[in-house]
């Protein structure tokens, strides 16, 4: 596994397994099998309602806890809950997480960020991050944080490589973790001629070429799947490298195209929605 260095000196695997939209049973199976085949980064969230299952999958894998980089996110309805971090750890069945995010810039998000900083100081989170904080939200946070985050998690792919956001990230060596890394499965992206050509050159699928692009952009990538064969294929991107010229060709695909656009109404709803956490 390849790793990147974070701005606090820690390291993180460059590719992990995401669990967004995975039912608990599927998340448990995916996490267990991914860890067995060599993954060491797992990403979940309060809102995915599968944290208990992720914890079970980790333990079933037989991989020691200290060898796993575990990432989760606090949902806005938990930002002012003083027990939110401890309750999250309890659901996962761990004493700490390697990376703790606030999930959305909704509600009392600064109180949520203060929870992250507190968890970081107490050793309950080894690194902290912000998810979906772009534009005015990261600009405001930049003036108010006491501890600079190590990560931001946002939509990123060759059609939307986050050029503007990366100007801020580069100032602080904040790392980007990509969601929708394959353009939400958009065939028009995956079937771009450049990815077919490079796939043929390197003996890879177009999707594997795109995931490799993420790694060489300096991003951490977390494709999710409940299909064990797909999970294995997604990991098989560490034995080849794209040339500078090939990266430049891919850069020409930038369309500034998102697959998800969040509205103010959605943000207001996030602040009021409470995840119905899974039971043991």
Rosetta silent file (secondary structure, phi, psi, omega in degrees, C-alpha in Angstrom):
SEQUENCE: XXXXXXXXXXXXXXXXXXXXXXXXXXXXXXXXXXXXXXXXXXXXXXXXXXXXXXXXXXXXXXXXXXXXXXXXXXXXXXXXXXXXXXXXXXXXXXXXXXXXXXXXXXXXXXXXXXXXXXXXXXXXXXXXXXXXXXXXXXXXXXXXXXXXXXXXXXXXXXXXXXXXXXXXXXXXXXXXXXXXXXXXXXXXXXXXXXXXXXXXXXXXXXXXXXXXXXXXXXXXXXXXXXXXXXXXXXXXXXXXXXXXXXXXXXXXXXXXXXXXXXXXXXXXXXXXXXXXXXXX
SCORE:     score description
SCORE:     0.000 S_00000001
   1 L     0.000  134.274  174.099    0.000    0.000    0.000 S_00000001
   2 L   -88.491  152.725 -177.611    1.217    3.495   -0.841 S_00000001
   3 E  -131.182  157.624  169.913    0.753    6.329    1.671 S_00000001
   4 E  -117.465  153.250  179.226    0.677   10.119    1.733 S_00000001
   5 E   -93.589  137.171 -178.879    1.960   12.313    4.525 S_00000001
   6 L   -95.266  168.081 -175.507   -0.443   14.628    6.337 S_00000001
   7 L   -73.444   -2.598  173.503    0.253   18.122    7.670 S_00000001
   8 L  -109.301   10.337  176.186    0.522   16.769   11.227 S_00000001
   9 L    94.220  -12.614  177.643    3.135   14.150   10.312 S_00000001
  10 L   -75.973  167.685  175.320    0.831   11.142   10.142 S_00000001
  11 E  -121.536  155.713 -178.522    0.447    9.033    7.017 S_00000001
  12 E  -137.938  139.548  174.801   -2.694    7.761    5.276 S_00000001
  13 E   -59.319  150.069 -176.413   -3.197    5.065    2.631 S_00000001
  14 L   -81.665  -16.912  178.624   -3.849    6.483   -0.841 S_00000001
  15 E  -139.008  141.517  179.888   -6.867    4.246   -1.491 S_00000001
  16 L  -142.102 -178.950  177.843   -9.591    2.943    0.790 S_00000001
  17 E  -103.871  124.142  175.407  -13.019    1.386    0.819 S_00000001
  18 E   -91.556  152.305 -177.150  -15.987    3.742    1.078 S_00000001
  19 L  -123.424   15.888  176.636  -19.252    2.605    2.669 S_00000001
  20 L   -60.068  132.049  177.495  -21.691    5.289    1.487 S_00000001
  21 L    67.784   16.654  174.290  -25.098    3.770    0.635 S_00000001
  22 L   -96.612  125.913  173.697  -24.062    0.322    1.898 S_00000001
  23 L   -61.747  155.902 -176.604  -26.584   -1.427    4.123 S_00000001
  24 H   -49.964  -46.595 -178.175  -25.067   -2.680    7.389 S_00000001
  25 H   -63.154  -39.840  178.792  -24.688   -6.287    6.229 S_00000001
  26 H   -68.648  -39.855  178.460  -23.055   -5.179    2.985 S_00000001
  27 H   -62.778  -43.114  179.730  -20.772   -2.723    4.775 S_00000001
  28 H   -60.842  -45.680 -179.494  -19.648   -5.402    7.211 S_00000001
  29 H   -66.200  -44.886 -178.327  -18.863   -7.832    4.391 S_00000001
  30 H   -62.822  -44.353  179.920  -17.123   -5.215    2.215 S_00000001
  31 H   -63.545  -46.564 -179.941  -14.948   -3.966    5.062 S_00000001
  32 H   -58.943  -49.514 -176.321  -13.955   -7.474    6.148 S_00000001
  33 H   -69.989  -37.557  178.947  -13.065   -8.606    2.637 S_00000001
  34 H   -62.127  -44.516  179.832  -11.325   -5.341    1.708 S_00000001
  35 H   -64.274  -38.189  179.331   -9.063   -5.533    4.746 S_00000001
  36 H   -63.473  -33.178 -176.493   -8.230   -9.156    4.000 S_00000001
  37 H   -90.624    0.091  172.409   -7.122   -8.273    0.465 S_00000001
  38 L   123.750   -8.693  173.535   -4.863   -5.400    1.543 S_00000001
  39 L   -63.040  149.027  175.288   -6.950   -2.264    2.062 S_00000001
  40 L  -135.497    3.089  176.352   -6.074   -0.344    5.209 S_00000001
  41 E  -116.891  127.051  178.326   -8.333    2.729    4.923 S_00000001
  42 E  -123.885  131.507  179.039  -12.037    2.495    5.808 S_00000001
  43 E  -121.059  129.486  176.979  -14.450    5.432    5.465 S_00000001
  44 L  -142.368 -165.901 -177.947  -17.888    5.653    7.062 S_00000001
  45 L  -169.066  155.253  171.564  -20.122    8.264    8.729 S_00000001
  46 H   -50.234  -46.669 -172.274  -22.890    8.757   11.275 S_00000001
  47 H   -68.712  -18.847  179.897  -25.264    9.390    8.371 S_00000001
  48 H   -77.576  -15.983  177.616  -24.464    6.102    6.628 S_00000001
  49 L    53.934   44.027  176.373  -25.978    4.263    9.617 S_00000001
  50 L  -141.606   18.687 -176.780  -23.492    1.403    9.288 S_00000001
  51 H   -62.156  -40.988  178.338  -20.785    2.312   11.828 S_00000001
  52 H   -60.712  -43.224 -179.402  -21.510   -0.735   14.005 S_00000001
  53 H   -64.625  -39.105  176.941  -21.274   -2.977   10.964 S_00000001
  54 H   -60.056  -44.967  177.617  -17.991   -1.349    9.915 S_00000001
  55 H   -60.332  -42.339  177.819  -16.590   -2.068   13.369 S_00000001
  56 H   -61.940  -43.858  179.914  -17.727   -5.691   13.154 S_00000001
  57 H   -61.666  -39.285  177.924  -16.115   -6.048    9.722 S_00000001
  58 H   -60.879  -47.281 -177.231  -12.841   -4.640   11.021 S_00000001
  59 H   -68.401  -36.724  179.864  -12.720   -7.111   13.880 S_00000001
  60 H   -67.616  -24.211 -177.131  -13.733  -10.059   11.694 S_00000001
  61 H   -67.758  -26.027 -176.203  -10.892   -9.284    9.267 S_00000001
  62 L    82.598   -0.159  178.617   -8.256  -10.204   11.815 S_00000001
  63 L   -80.816  129.569 -179.131   -6.230   -7.096   10.942 S_00000001
  64 L   -58.404  142.737 -177.813   -4.920   -5.358   14.091 S_00000001
  65 H   -54.059  -40.283 -174.927   -6.682   -2.097   14.868 S_00000001
  66 H   -69.270  -12.088  178.318   -3.444   -0.098   14.797 S_00000001
  67 H   -95.211    0.766 -177.633   -2.855   -1.105   11.165 S_00000001
  68 L  -109.629  133.860  174.827   -6.212    0.304   10.009 S_00000001
  69 E   -98.459  106.006 -173.645   -6.839    3.970    9.152 S_00000001
  70 E  -104.859  126.285 -177.532  -10.475    4.500   10.177 S_00000001
  71 E  -120.733  134.763  173.322  -12.402    7.571    9.054 S_00000001
  72 E  -145.414  176.619 -172.166  -15.897    8.675   10.088 S_00000001
  73 E  -139.382  139.136  172.879  -17.993   11.845   10.178 S_00000001
  74 E   -83.115  134.737  177.488  -20.232   13.647   12.658 S_00000001
  75 L   -85.295  151.094 -175.461  -23.642   14.588   11.270 S_00000001
  76 H   -52.036  -34.040  179.932  -24.931   18.182   11.831 S_00000001
  77 H   -67.362  -10.592 -179.902  -27.574   17.066   14.333 S_00000001
  78 H  -101.838   -2.575 -172.443  -24.674   15.863   16.531 S_00000001
  79 L   -61.501  -32.472 -179.396  -22.594   19.037   16.450 S_00000001
  80 L  -103.682    8.928  176.823  -23.907   20.297   19.796 S_00000001
  81 L   -86.552  110.797 -176.317  -24.184   16.872   21.423 S_00000001
  82 L   -65.302  -13.532  179.803  -21.311   16.742   23.942 S_00000001
  83 L  -100.458    4.765 -171.188  -21.415   12.934   23.811 S_00000001
  84 H   -58.769  -44.470 -177.326  -21.327   12.699   20.004 S_00000001
  85 H   -66.832  -46.588  179.854  -17.696   11.631   19.689 S_00000001
  86 H   -63.103  -37.925  179.063  -17.887    9.041   22.458 S_00000001
  87 H   -68.040  -36.107  176.299  -21.131    7.652   21.035 S_00000001
  88 H   -64.320  -46.913  178.101  -19.537    7.407   17.603 S_00000001
  89 H   -59.903  -39.117 -179.545  -16.547    5.548   19.033 S_00000001
  90 H   -65.213  -41.252  178.082  -18.902    3.209   20.905 S_00000001
  91 H   -62.495  -40.626  179.745  -20.821    2.346   17.740 S_00000001
  92 H   -74.609  -21.396 -177.895  -17.563    1.579   15.947 S_00000001
  93 L    74.411   36.400 -178.116  -16.229   -0.344   18.943 S_00000001
  94 L  -131.946  163.574  177.677  -12.931    1.560   19.031 S_00000001
  95 L   -90.152  -19.184 -179.543  -11.061    3.855   21.410 S_00000001
  96 L  -155.808  161.544  167.779  -10.114    6.340   18.697 S_00000001
  97 E  -115.052  154.680  179.619  -10.563    7.079   15.016 S_00000001
  98 L   -80.037  -25.481 -179.420   -7.724    8.000   12.712 S_00000001
  99 E  -149.909  125.791  179.780   -9.754   10.728   11.009 S_00000001
 100 E  -124.361  123.623  179.938  -12.889   12.518   12.211 S_00000001
 101 E  -105.962  159.713  152.697  -14.821   14.903    9.972 S_00000001
 102 E   -96.338  138.061 -162.715  -17.755   17.215   10.321 S_00000001
 103 L   -83.431  -35.435 -176.442  -19.983   16.095    7.474 S_00000001
 104 L  -145.757  148.725  175.388  -21.729   19.234    6.221 S_00000001
 105 L   -80.295   60.014 -176.384  -21.481   23.032    6.748 S_00000001
 106 L  -120.530  159.908  176.371  -24.975   22.996    8.246 S_00000001
 107 L    55.435 -140.982 -178.338  -26.460   24.073   11.560 S_00000001
 108 L   -87.565   65.345 -172.215  -23.956   24.959   14.263 S_00000001
 109 H   -66.901  -27.132  177.849  -21.003   23.706   12.263 S_00000001
 110 H   -67.304  -37.071  174.688  -18.437   25.729   14.200 S_00000001
 111 H   -61.851  -37.434  176.222  -19.538   23.933   17.372 S_00000001
 112 H   -63.247  -42.042  179.662  -19.007   20.716   15.445 S_00000001
 113 H   -66.285  -36.969  176.077  -15.515   21.764   14.473 S_00000001
 114 H   -61.762  -34.269  175.620  -14.731   22.611   18.083 S_00000001
 115 H   -62.624  -41.707  178.031  -15.766   19.027   18.923 S_00000001
 116 H   -61.184  -46.742 -178.508  -13.207   17.776   16.415 S_00000001
 117 H   -60.795  -39.766  177.999  -10.484   19.955   17.891 S_00000001
 118 H   -64.487  -44.579  179.728  -11.333   18.695   21.380 S_00000001
 119 H   -62.893  -36.697  178.685  -11.277   15.077   20.192 S_00000001
 120 H   -64.681  -46.402 -179.682   -7.915   15.710   18.527 S_00000001
 121 H   -64.165  -31.369 -177.425   -6.414   17.158   21.705 S_00000001
 122 L   -88.273   -2.502  179.844   -7.742   14.215   23.722 S_00000001
 123 L    81.048    8.764  178.313   -6.372   11.610   21.316 S_00000001
 124 L   -81.776  -16.335  173.848   -9.821   10.362   20.305 S_00000001
 125 E  -135.191  123.395 -179.288   -9.120   11.504   16.730 S_00000001
 126 L   -78.648  -22.090  176.488   -5.607   11.269   15.289 S_00000001
 127 L  -149.505  157.666 -179.503   -6.536   13.649   12.449 S_00000001
 128 E  -130.118  158.410 -176.659   -9.513   15.893   11.708 S_00000001
 129 E  -154.218  173.229  178.086  -11.271   17.000    8.576 S_00000001
 130 E  -125.686  138.715 -178.554  -14.113   18.848    6.908 S_00000001
 131 E  -118.528  127.723  178.150  -16.494   17.306    4.421 S_00000001
 132 L    68.367   23.126  175.117  -18.266   19.329    1.708 S_00000001
 133 L   -93.862  102.424  178.418  -16.807   22.649    2.923 S_00000001
 134 L  -129.379  168.576  174.212  -16.166   24.647   -0.223 S_00000001
 135 L    56.630 -127.473 -174.112  -16.313   28.309   -1.209 S_00000001
 136 H   -63.921  -24.079 -176.073  -17.526   30.619    1.538 S_00000001
 137 H   -73.924  -46.262  177.256  -17.589   27.836    4.110 S_00000001
 138 H   -70.660  -30.531  177.892  -13.918   26.959    4.028 S_00000001
 139 H   -63.071  -40.706  177.794  -13.113   30.670    3.716 S_00000001
 140 H   -70.827  -44.728 -179.940  -14.916   31.355    7.005 S_00000001
 141 H   -59.331  -35.900 -179.387  -13.484   28.322    8.745 S_00000001
 142 H   -57.359  -27.878  179.739  -10.015   29.409    7.690 S_00000001
 143 L   -89.965   -5.939 -170.567  -10.416   32.474    9.927 S_00000001
 144 L  -126.343  -11.885 -178.825  -11.757   30.527   12.898 S_00000001
 145 L   -70.462  148.314  172.157  -10.000   27.208   13.207 S_00000001
 146 L   -98.015  -30.945  175.217   -7.615   26.651   16.111 S_00000001
 147 L  -122.358  127.098  178.806   -6.228   23.461   14.566 S_00000001
 148 L   -69.101  132.602  179.306   -5.783   23.261   10.807 S_00000001
 149 L   -67.691  157.021  177.463   -7.608   20.217    9.400 S_00000001
 150 L   -91.324  -25.637 -173.882   -5.671   17.416    7.782 S_00000001
 151 E  -139.689  154.028  161.794   -8.329   16.501    5.212 S_00000001
 152 E  -128.541  140.042  176.785  -11.264   17.725    3.211 S_00000001
 153 E  -114.188  121.353 -176.241  -13.650   15.266    1.577 S_00000001
 154 E  -148.191  165.802  171.985  -15.416   16.536   -1.542 S_00000001
 155 E   -63.499  131.084  177.148  -16.627   15.469   -4.963 S_00000001
 156 L  -157.511  139.218  179.179  -13.641   15.163   -7.305 S_00000001
 157 E  -170.751  173.861 -176.170  -13.004   13.411  -10.615 S_00000001
 158 L   -60.318  -25.401  174.527  -11.458   14.287  -14.006 S_00000001
 159 L   -78.277  -15.442 -177.601  -14.558   16.303  -15.005 S_00000001
 160 E  -150.266   78.501 -174.105  -14.280   18.279  -11.731 S_00000001
 161 L   -84.423   12.125  173.320  -10.734   18.272  -10.293 S_00000001
 162 L    61.087   43.775 -177.690  -11.424   20.999   -7.708 S_00000001
 163 H   -58.849  -44.510 -176.224   -8.894   23.470   -9.139 S_00000001
 164 H   -69.267  -47.230  179.344  -10.192   26.466   -7.184 S_00000001
 165 H   -59.116  -38.029 -175.903  -10.500   24.696   -3.841 S_00000001
 166 H   -64.953  -19.614  174.903   -6.995   23.270   -4.160 S_00000001
 167 H   -63.229  -40.442  176.355   -5.536   26.779   -4.045 S_00000001
 168 H   -72.773  -43.767 -178.394   -6.641   26.995   -0.405 S_00000001
 169 H   -59.221  -40.846 -177.460   -5.721   23.412    0.396 S_00000001
 170 H   -64.374  -29.839  179.111   -2.200   23.861   -0.909 S_00000001
 171 H   -62.136  -32.436 -173.246   -1.601   26.806    1.458 S_00000001
 172 H  -115.182    4.845 -176.353   -2.082   24.543    4.462 S_00000001
 173 L    57.177   38.834  174.644   -1.112   21.139    3.027 S_00000001
 174 L   -81.931  129.906 -178.505   -4.675   19.939    3.556 S_00000001
 175 E   -86.085  150.989  179.516   -5.255   16.664    1.728 S_00000001
 176 E  -106.567  130.256  173.578   -8.267   15.966   -0.488 S_00000001
 177 E  -110.383  124.695 -170.312  -10.264   12.754   -0.219 S_00000001
 178 E   -89.704  129.432  162.668  -12.421   12.160   -3.297 S_00000001
 179 E  -112.730  161.471 -165.422  -16.019   11.048   -3.349 S_00000001
 180 L    52.376   46.064 -174.473  -17.798   10.228   -6.624 S_00000001
 181 L   -64.397  -22.631  178.349  -14.264    9.451   -7.884 S_00000001
 182 L  -106.698   26.199  178.161  -15.675    7.785  -11.015 S_00000001
 183 L    65.403   37.435  179.830  -18.196   10.538  -11.695 S_00000001
 184 L    57.904   33.935  177.813  -21.025    8.696   -9.964 S_00000001
 185 L    73.565   17.887 -178.679  -20.555    5.880  -12.464 S_00000001
 186 L   -64.513  117.911 -178.569  -21.135    8.145  -15.480 S_00000001
 187 H   -63.647  -31.529 -179.135  -20.342    6.060  -18.560 S_00000001
 188 H   -63.349  -32.819  175.717  -19.455    9.170  -20.563 S_00000001
 189 H   -75.081  -51.574 -174.582  -16.575    9.819  -18.155 S_00000001
 190 H   -62.974  -30.837 -177.183  -15.437    6.227  -17.790 S_00000001
 191 L   -96.352   14.984  174.195  -15.572    5.649  -21.538 S_00000001
 192 L   -55.771  137.457 -176.907  -13.581    8.725  -22.518 S_00000001
 193 H   -53.065  -36.187 -178.144  -11.167    7.669  -25.290 S_00000001
 194 H   -62.911  -35.507 -179.661   -8.112    8.662  -23.240 S_00000001
 195 H   -75.211  -35.006  175.417   -9.055    6.197  -20.487 S_00000001
 196 H   -65.020  -43.348 -179.183   -9.708    3.379  -22.971 S_00000001
 197 H   -63.868  -45.933 -179.088   -6.358    4.047  -24.644 S_00000001
 198 H   -68.971  -33.691  176.101   -4.436    4.163  -21.375 S_00000001
 199 H   -61.361  -42.537  178.106   -6.240    1.075  -20.139 S_00000001
 200 H   -65.667  -38.775 -179.580   -5.077   -0.829  -23.182 S_00000001
 201 H   -63.551  -43.269 -172.666   -1.519    0.455  -22.729 S_00000001
 202 H  -100.517   -0.970 -178.710   -1.247   -0.560  -19.067 S_00000001
 203 L    71.277   36.104 -178.218   -3.520   -3.605  -19.059 S_00000001
 204 L  -125.705  165.615  173.250   -6.051   -1.875  -16.829 S_00000001
 205 L   -81.769  158.898  174.489   -9.717   -0.941  -17.028 S_00000001
 206 H   -54.958  -38.511  179.301  -10.695    2.683  -17.675 S_00000001
 207 H   -62.648  -40.191  178.348  -11.971    2.867  -14.083 S_00000001
 208 H   -65.177  -36.512  177.102   -8.592    1.743  -12.760 S_00000001
 209 H   -63.526  -41.520  179.131   -6.883    4.427  -14.847 S_00000001
 210 H   -64.102  -42.868  178.602   -9.189    7.064  -13.333 S_00000001
 211 H   -63.391  -36.948  176.863   -8.459    5.843   -9.809 S_00000001
 212 H   -65.213  -37.974  175.701   -4.746    5.996  -10.591 S_00000001
 213 H   -56.252  -44.539  178.284   -5.235    9.587  -11.778 S_00000001
 214 H   -55.953  -48.549 -177.732   -6.651   10.451   -8.340 S_00000001
 215 H   -59.945  -44.011 -177.530   -3.603    9.013   -6.604 S_00000001
 216 H   -75.513  -16.224  171.164   -1.198   10.920   -8.850 S_00000001
 217 L   -76.532   -8.765 -176.421   -3.170   14.123   -8.282 S_00000001
 218 L    90.164    9.299  179.483   -2.282   13.695   -4.610 S_00000001
 219 L   -86.983  155.826  165.246   -5.837   12.751   -3.685 S_00000001
 220 E   -98.506  137.662 -172.789   -6.932    9.898   -1.444 S_00000001
 221 E  -123.324  138.517 -173.404   -9.677    7.921   -3.152 S_00000001
 222 L  -132.180   64.314  176.734  -12.435    5.840   -1.511 S_00000001
 223 L   -63.364  142.378 -179.832  -14.537    3.974   -4.095 S_00000001
 224 E  -111.970  149.030  177.006  -17.310    1.953   -2.521 S_00000001
 225 L  -166.009  152.035  170.615  -18.762   -1.368   -3.582 S_00000001
 226 L  -104.630    1.775  178.635  -20.453   -4.440   -2.188 S_00000001
 227 L   -93.264  115.409 -174.151  -19.062   -6.530   -5.052 S_00000001
 228 H   -61.365  -35.833  178.900  -15.898   -8.266   -3.887 S_00000001
 229 H   -65.517  -40.163  177.859  -14.503   -8.496   -7.421 S_00000001
 230 H   -66.614  -39.485  178.341  -14.942   -4.749   -7.908 S_00000001
 231 H   -60.255  -41.490  179.357  -13.318   -4.065   -4.543 S_00000001
 232 H   -66.816  -42.989  179.334  -10.315   -6.147   -5.628 S_00000001
 233 H   -62.269  -39.987 -178.656  -10.111   -4.406   -9.004 S_00000001
 234 H   -62.454  -29.504 -179.674  -10.219   -0.970   -7.378 S_00000001
 235 H   -79.179  -18.880 -172.336   -7.154   -1.822   -5.314 S_00000001
 236 L   -84.342   58.690 -178.097   -5.176   -2.993   -8.343 S_00000001
 237 L  -129.388   10.553 -171.600   -3.855    0.468   -9.250 S_00000001
 238 L  -101.114    2.162 -175.924   -0.530    0.539   -7.431 S_00000001
 239 L  -109.814   16.250  175.153    1.634   -1.251   -9.992 S_00000001
 240 L  -150.690  161.943  178.812    1.683    1.360  -12.762 S_00000001
 241 L  -135.940  141.745  174.531    2.113    5.115  -13.150 S_00000001
 242 L   -82.235  143.310  178.570    0.767    7.615  -15.657 S_00000001
 243 L   -76.645  166.668  176.796    3.334    9.835  -17.355 S_00000001
 244 H   -59.454  -40.275  179.397    3.309   13.618  -17.082 S_00000001
 245 H   -64.993  -37.982  179.008    2.064   13.828  -20.669 S_00000001
 246 H   -69.083  -38.867  175.459   -0.757   11.399  -19.910 S_00000001
 247 H   -63.262  -37.088  178.991   -1.765   13.388  -16.829 S_00000001
 248 H   -66.529  -36.582  177.112   -1.778   16.518  -19.003 S_00000001
 249 H   -65.703  -41.581  178.608   -4.115   14.847  -21.496 S_00000001
 250 H   -64.853  -35.748  179.552   -6.499   13.882  -18.701 S_00000001
 251 H   -58.990  -26.410  179.983   -6.406   17.467  -17.415 S_00000001
 252 L   -69.875  -12.204 -179.588   -8.029   18.556  -20.693 S_00000001
 253 L   -79.916  -10.753 -177.643  -11.211   16.701  -19.655 S_00000001
 254 L   -54.221  116.393  178.340  -11.985   19.258  -16.934 S_00000001
 255 L  -113.911    3.182 -173.670  -15.560   20.447  -17.599 S_00000001
 256 L    53.238   40.497 -173.986  -16.169   21.979  -14.177 S_00000001
 257 L  -107.326  117.857  174.093  -19.017   19.453  -14.018 S_00000001
 258 L   -94.500  156.618  171.970  -20.479   18.285  -10.723 S_00000001
 259 L  -105.065  -12.429  177.811  -22.822   15.351  -10.260 S_00000001
 260 L  -135.394  126.607  175.993  -24.207   16.647   -6.981 S_00000001
 261 L  -120.429  117.906 -178.186  -25.242   20.205   -6.229 S_00000001
 262 L   -86.187  137.681  179.018  -26.270   20.956   -2.665 S_00000001
 263 L  -102.742  163.631  175.448  -28.945   23.585   -2.078 S_00000001
 264 H   -62.348  -35.650  178.325  -29.486   25.903    0.880 S_00000001
 265 H   -63.408  -39.786  178.014  -32.749   24.079    1.531 S_00000001
 266 H   -63.847  -42.105  178.240  -30.874   20.792    1.735 S_00000001
 267 H   -59.178  -43.440  179.190  -28.407   22.285    4.223 S_00000001
 268 H   -61.546  -38.875  178.825  -31.289   23.461    6.419 S_00000001
 269 H   -68.309  -36.244  178.570  -32.742   19.960    6.320 S_00000001
 270 H   -58.044  -39.287 -176.515  -29.435   18.366    7.241 S_00000001
 271 H   -65.381  -22.738 -175.185  -29.359   20.340   10.493 S_00000001
 272 H  -104.906  -10.889 -177.323  -32.697   18.871   11.557 S_00000001
 273 L   -86.421  133.672 -179.957  -32.347   15.276   10.394 S_00000001
 274 L  -113.046  119.986  177.868  -31.291   12.704   12.994 S_00000001
 275 L   -59.284  138.475  176.078  -29.825    9.386   11.781 S_00000001
 276 L   -89.083   85.944 -170.537  -31.749    6.344   13.053 S_00000001
 277 L   -58.844  141.888  178.829  -28.655    4.542   14.269 S_00000001
 278 L   -62.750  150.562  178.121  -28.446    0.788   13.767 S_00000001
 279 L   -99.629  161.431  176.758  -28.894   -1.458   16.783 S_00000001
 280 L   -66.569    0.000    0.000  -26.648   -4.285   17.869 S_00000001
